[in-house]
Amino acid sequence: RCDVHVVAAPTRAGAADAPPSTFTTARDLRHLVHLKQQHGADARIVVGSTEVGVEQRLKSARYAHYIDPTRVAELNVLDEHDAVAADNDDGGGGGGRGLRIGAAVDLERLWQWCEREAAAAAASAATSGGQ
């Protein structure tokens, strides 16, 4: 199943006669890649709309196709993991912890995760006497 929605054309001067854009929700990573390949430069992958609004208002940019990647599992990852040598740009070896943030993770979800982690760290410090 593919969710496709028609979006009305922007109402700025000179764009009233522009055809409407399509807004498609990708089902998975393969579908996302297919949609981008199918529409090429006429497509914009959008997670939030702030940047697109700026592009439309200030740069007069408009795309015929908008693609929503928020249902793509690989782009919604948000987890802490053990860092390994391959994760480090400096080549200095592994160790430590890393945070994996997928491209479709919105700021609200990231903020909630940070708040939970900060609360857990504060509780851990309090029970261990700050050590």
Disulfide bonds with the S-S distance in Angstrom:
none
